[in-house]
Amino acid sequence: MSEDHHTARFDWRPRLKAASLHLALSALVAVLAALLVFAIWYPYPYRQISGGRDLFLLVVTVDVIMGPLITFAVFNRAKPRAELRRDLAVVGLLQLTALAYGLWTVHLARPVHMVFEYDRFRVVHQVEIPEELLGLAPPGIPISPVLGPTLLTLRPFRDTREDTEYTMAALQGLPLSARPDLWQSYQAGIPQVLQAAKPVSQLRSRFPQRAAEIDAALQRAGRGAAQASYLPLVARKAEGWTVLLDARTAEVIGYLPLDSF
């Protein structure tokens, strides 16, 4: 083997250039995927409440790093052009397949509704809804909204039997909010939301060390403490959250990373 051929085979500079180009393209694809995930599937605050940020970063980081590393390993100008193109095409196809699978996983785990559950809000994720109940959603309420999570409330139980049955199922792991047959529009449950909500003044009294944070959230919402109320929020993450509401209309005006149970 000639010295020139030996040098071309092991010259790392073309490999680094190819890997850098691959990294730039991968980063661009990751940015586009992030727009989809965080603008539609996991808008604020769901990217934190539902763990969307961590899940997406895990998927994308592995995908973005592994693709360029494999390109660095397989790129070799000494290879015939057709063979080199084939190798790079295989790397790109594998990377896109892995990214598509990862995004599909993120999509299945995404939040679909934030539901008022009689005395609290609960975020419902698509994977939490049993398949046998998917056809029981009321007309006009989609199981999986295209443009991100929507607000819903739960209708009252029809009778004692339903109350007992559904409550026992909830104790065994099926949240009431994950039952489409209990869903109703947010507008229909506003009186119950207003009745259950507590004055923000109580929240400030309970958490005086967080008073500045609470006031800042109210200021962003354009409300004073007397105009706002709150309810606790249950989601996938262990940390508790709080939903701020307009005390007159029950409109959601803000969120706080504060466990208000």
Contacts in CASP RR format, 6 or more apart in sequence:
PFRMAT RR
TARGET T0000
AUTHOR 0000-0000-0000
METHOD contacts of the structure
MODEL  1
MSEDHHTARFDWRPRLKAASLHLALSALVAVLAALLVFAIWYPYPYRQIS
GGRDLFLLVVTVDVIMGPLITFAVFNRAKPRAELRRDLAVVGLLQLTALA
YGLWTVHLARPVHMVFEYDRFRVVHQVEIPEELLGLAPPGIPISPVLGPT
LLTLRPFRDTREDTEYTMAALQGLPLSARPDLWQSYQAGIPQVLQAAKPV
SQLRSRFPQRAAEIDAALQRAGRGAAQASYLPLVARKAEGWTVLLDARTA
EVIGYLPLDSF
5 78 0 8 1.000
8 77 0 8 1.000
8 78 0 8 1.000
9 76 0 8 1.000
9 78 0 8 1.000
11 77 0 8 1.000
14 75 0 8 1.000
14 77 0 8 1.000
15 71 0 8 1.000
15 72 0 8 1.000
15 73 0 8 1.000
15 75 0 8 1.000
15 76 0 8 1.000
16 72 0 8 1.000
18 71 0 8 1.000
18 72 0 8 1.000
18 75 0 8 1.000
18 88 0 8 1.000
19 68 0 8 1.000
19 69 0 8 1.000
19 71 0 8 1.000
19 72 0 8 1.000
19 75 0 8 1.000
20 68 0 8 1.000
22 67 0 8 1.000
22 68 0 8 1.000
22 71 0 8 1.000
22 91 0 8 1.000
23 64 0 8 1.000
23 68 0 8 1.000
26 63 0 8 1.000
26 64 0 8 1.000
26 67 0 8 1.000
26 68 0 8 1.000
26 95 0 8 1.000
27 64 0 8 1.000
29 99 0 8 1.000
30 60 0 8 1.000
30 63 0 8 1.000
30 64 0 8 1.000
33 56 0 8 1.000
33 60 0 8 1.000
33 99 0 8 1.000
33 103 0 8 1.000
34 56 0 8 1.000
34 60 0 8 1.000
36 103 0 8 1.000
37 47 0 8 1.000
37 52 0 8 1.000
37 56 0 8 1.000
37 103 0 8 1.000
37 106 0 8 1.000
38 47 0 8 1.000
38 53 0 8 1.000
38 56 0 8 1.000
40 146 0 8 1.000
40 147 0 8 1.000
40 148 0 8 1.000
41 106 0 8 1.000
41 107 0 8 1.000
41 110 0 8 1.000
41 111 0 8 1.000
41 148 0 8 1.000
42 50 0 8 1.000
42 51 0 8 1.000
42 52 0 8 1.000
42 53 0 8 1.000
42 56 0 8 1.000
42 106 0 8 1.000
42 110 0 8 1.000
42 111 0 8 1.000
43 148 0 8 1.000
43 149 0 8 1.000
44 255 0 8 1.000
45 241 0 8 1.000
45 255 0 8 1.000
45 257 0 8 1.000
46 52 0 8 1.000
46 110 0 8 1.000
46 111 0 8 1.000
46 123 0 8 1.000
46 149 0 8 1.000
46 235 0 8 1.000
47 53 0 8 1.000
47 56 0 8 1.000
48 237 0 8 1.000
48 257 0 8 1.000
49 111 0 8 1.000
49 123 0 8 1.000
49 233 0 8 1.000
49 235 0 8 1.000
49 236 0 8 1.000
49 237 0 8 1.000
49 241 0 8 1.000
49 255 0 8 1.000
50 109 0 8 1.000
50 110 0 8 1.000
50 111 0 8 1.000
50 123 0 8 1.000
50 125 0 8 1.000
50 235 0 8 1.000
50 236 0 8 1.000
50 237 0 8 1.000
51 236 0 8 1.000
51 237 0 8 1.000
52 106 0 8 1.000
52 109 0 8 1.000
52 110 0 8 1.000
55 105 0 8 1.000
55 106 0 8 1.000
55 109 0 8 1.000
56 106 0 8 1.000
59 99 0 8 1.000
59 102 0 8 1.000
59 103 0 8 1.000
59 105 0 8 1.000
59 106 0 8 1.000
60 99 0 8 1.000
62 98 0 8 1.000
63 95 0 8 1.000
63 98 0 8 1.000
63 99 0 8 1.000
63 102 0 8 1.000
66 95 0 8 1.000
66 98 0 8 1.000
67 91 0 8 1.000
67 92 0 8 1.000
67 94 0 8 1.000
67 95 0 8 1.000
70 91 0 8 1.000
70 94 0 8 1.000
70 95 0 8 1.000
71 88 0 8 1.000
71 91 0 8 1.000
74 87 0 8 1.000
74 88 0 8 1.000
74 91 0 8 1.000
75 84 0 8 1.000
75 87 0 8 1.000
75 88 0 8 1.000
76 84 0 8 1.000
77 84 0 8 1.000
79 87 0 8 1.000
107 126 0 8 1.000
108 126 0 8 1.000
108 127 0 8 1.000
109 125 0 8 1.000
109 126 0 8 1.000
109 127 0 8 1.000
110 125 0 8 1.000
110 126 0 8 1.000
110 148 0 8 1.000
111 123 0 8 1.000
111 124 0 8 1.000
111 125 0 8 1.000
111 148 0 8 1.000
111 149 0 8 1.000
111 235 0 8 1.000
112 124 0 8 1.000
112 125 0 8 1.000
112 126 0 8 1.000
112 129 0 8 1.000
112 143 0 8 1.000
112 144 0 8 1.000
112 145 0 8 1.000
112 148 0 8 1.000
112 149 0 8 1.000
112 150 0 8 1.000
113 123 0 8 1.000
113 124 0 8 1.000
113 145 0 8 1.000
113 149 0 8 1.000
113 150 0 8 1.000
113 151 0 8 1.000
113 152 0 8 1.000
113 177 0 8 1.000
113 183 0 8 1.000
114 121 0 8 1.000
114 122 0 8 1.000
114 123 0 8 1.000
114 124 0 8 1.000
114 149 0 8 1.000
114 150 0 8 1.000
114 151 0 8 1.000
114 152 0 8 1.000
114 233 0 8 1.000
114 243 0 8 1.000
114 252 0 8 1.000
115 121 0 8 1.000
115 122 0 8 1.000
115 123 0 8 1.000
115 124 0 8 1.000
115 151 0 8 1.000
115 152 0 8 1.000
115 153 0 8 1.000
115 154 0 8 1.000
115 177 0 8 1.000
115 183 0 8 1.000
116 151 0 8 1.000
116 152 0 8 1.000
116 153 0 8 1.000
116 154 0 8 1.000
116 186 0 8 1.000
116 189 0 8 1.000
116 192 0 8 1.000
116 193 0 8 1.000
116 196 0 8 1.000
116 231 0 8 1.000
117 154 0 8 1.000
117 175 0 8 1.000
117 176 0 8 1.000
117 177 0 8 1.000
117 234 0 8 1.000
118 154 0 8 1.000
118 176 0 8 1.000
118 192 0 8 1.000
118 196 0 8 1.000
119 196 0 8 1.000
119 231 0 8 1.000
120 196 0 8 1.000
120 231 0 8 1.000
120 232 0 8 1.000
120 233 0 8 1.000
120 234 0 8 1.000
120 261 0 8 1.000
121 231 0 8 1.000
121 232 0 8 1.000
121 233 0 8 1.000
121 234 0 8 1.000
121 243 0 8 1.000
122 175 0 8 1.000
122 176 0 8 1.000
122 177 0 8 1.000
122 233 0 8 1.000
122 234 0 8 1.000
122 235 0 8 1.000
123 149 0 8 1.000
123 233 0 8 1.000
123 234 0 8 1.000
123 235 0 8 1.000
123 236 0 8 1.000
124 175 0 8 1.000
124 177 0 8 1.000
124 178 0 8 1.000
125 236 0 8 1.000
126 143 0 8 1.000
126 144 0 8 1.000
128 175 0 8 1.000
128 178 0 8 1.000
129 143 0 8 1.000
129 178 0 8 1.000
129 180 0 8 1.000
130 174 0 8 1.000
130 178 0 8 1.000
133 178 0 8 1.000
133 179 0 8 1.000
133 180 0 8 1.000
133 181 0 8 1.000
134 143 0 8 1.000
134 180 0 8 1.000
135 143 0 8 1.000
135 180 0 8 1.000
136 179 0 8 1.000
136 180 0 8 1.000
136 181 0 8 1.000
137 143 0 8 1.000
137 180 0 8 1.000
137 181 0 8 1.000
137 183 0 8 1.000
138 180 0 8 1.000
138 183 0 8 1.000
138 184 0 8 1.000
141 152 0 8 1.000
141 180 0 8 1.000
141 183 0 8 1.000
141 184 0 8 1.000
141 185 0 8 1.000
143 180 0 8 1.000
150 186 0 8 1.000
151 186 0 8 1.000
151 252 0 8 1.000
152 177 0 8 1.000
152 183 0 8 1.000
152 184 0 8 1.000
152 185 0 8 1.000
152 186 0 8 1.000
153 183 0 8 1.000
153 184 0 8 1.000
153 185 0 8 1.000
153 186 0 8 1.000
153 188 0 8 1.000
153 189 0 8 1.000
153 190 0 8 1.000
153 192 0 8 1.000
153 193 0 8 1.000
154 176 0 8 1.000
154 177 0 8 1.000
154 182 0 8 1.000
154 183 0 8 1.000
154 184 0 8 1.000
155 182 0 8 1.000
155 183 0 8 1.000
155 184 0 8 1.000
155 188 0 8 1.000
157 163 0 8 1.000
157 166 0 8 1.000
166 176 0 8 1.000
166 179 0 8 1.000
166 182 0 8 1.000
167 176 0 8 1.000
169 179 0 8 1.000
170 176 0 8 1.000
176 182 0 8 1.000
186 193 0 8 1.000
186 250 0 8 1.000
190 249 0 8 1.000
190 250 0 8 1.000
193 231 0 8 1.000
193 245 0 8 1.000
193 250 0 8 1.000
194 229 0 8 1.000
194 247 0 8 1.000
194 250 0 8 1.000
196 231 0 8 1.000
197 229 0 8 1.000
197 230 0 8 1.000
197 231 0 8 1.000
197 245 0 8 1.000
197 247 0 8 1.000
197 250 0 8 1.000
198 229 0 8 1.000
198 230 0 8 1.000
198 231 0 8 1.000
199 225 0 8 1.000
199 226 0 8 1.000
199 228 0 8 1.000
199 229 0 8 1.000
199 230 0 8 1.000
199 247 0 8 1.000
200 214 0 8 1.000
200 218 0 8 1.000
200 224 0 8 1.000
200 225 0 8 1.000
200 228 0 8 1.000
200 229 0 8 1.000
200 230 0 8 1.000
200 244 0 8 1.000
200 247 0 8 1.000
201 225 0 8 1.000
201 226 0 8 1.000
203 214 0 8 1.000
203 230 0 8 1.000
203 242 0 8 1.000
203 258 0 8 1.000
203 260 0 8 1.000
204 211 0 8 1.000
204 214 0 8 1.000
204 215 0 8 1.000
204 225 0 8 1.000
206 260 0 8 1.000
207 214 0 8 1.000
207 258 0 8 1.000
207 260 0 8 1.000
210 256 0 8 1.000
210 258 0 8 1.000
213 256 0 8 1.000
213 258 0 8 1.000
214 256 0 8 1.000
214 258 0 8 1.000
215 225 0 8 1.000
217 244 0 8 1.000
217 254 0 8 1.000
217 255 0 8 1.000
217 256 0 8 1.000
218 224 0 8 1.000
218 225 0 8 1.000
218 228 0 8 1.000
218 244 0 8 1.000
220 254 0 8 1.000
221 228 0 8 1.000
221 244 0 8 1.000
221 253 0 8 1.000
221 254 0 8 1.000
222 253 0 8 1.000
223 244 0 8 1.000
223 246 0 8 1.000
223 253 0 8 1.000
226 247 0 8 1.000
227 246 0 8 1.000
227 247 0 8 1.000
227 248 0 8 1.000
228 244 0 8 1.000
228 245 0 8 1.000
228 246 0 8 1.000
228 247 0 8 1.000
228 253 0 8 1.000
229 244 0 8 1.000
229 245 0 8 1.000
229 246 0 8 1.000
229 247 0 8 1.000
230 242 0 8 1.000
230 243 0 8 1.000
230 244 0 8 1.000
230 245 0 8 1.000
230 260 0 8 1.000
231 242 0 8 1.000
231 243 0 8 1.000
231 245 0 8 1.000
231 260 0 8 1.000
232 240 0 8 1.000
232 241 0 8 1.000
232 242 0 8 1.000
232 243 0 8 1.000
232 259 0 8 1.000
232 260 0 8 1.000
232 261 0 8 1.000
233 240 0 8 1.000
233 241 0 8 1.000
233 242 0 8 1.000
233 243 0 8 1.000
233 255 0 8 1.000
234 240 0 8 1.000
235 241 0 8 1.000
239 257 0 8 1.000
239 259 0 8 1.000
240 257 0 8 1.000
240 258 0 8 1.000
240 259 0 8 1.000
240 260 0 8 1.000
240 261 0 8 1.000
241 255 0 8 1.000
241 256 0 8 1.000
241 257 0 8 1.000
241 258 0 8 1.000
241 259 0 8 1.000
242 255 0 8 1.000
242 256 0 8 1.000
242 258 0 8 1.000
242 259 0 8 1.000
242 260 0 8 1.000
243 252 0 8 1.000
243 254 0 8 1.000
243 255 0 8 1.000
244 252 0 8 1.000
244 253 0 8 1.000
244 254 0 8 1.000
244 255 0 8 1.000
244 256 0 8 1.000
245 251 0 8 1.000
245 252 0 8 1.000
245 253 0 8 1.000
246 253 0 8 1.000
END
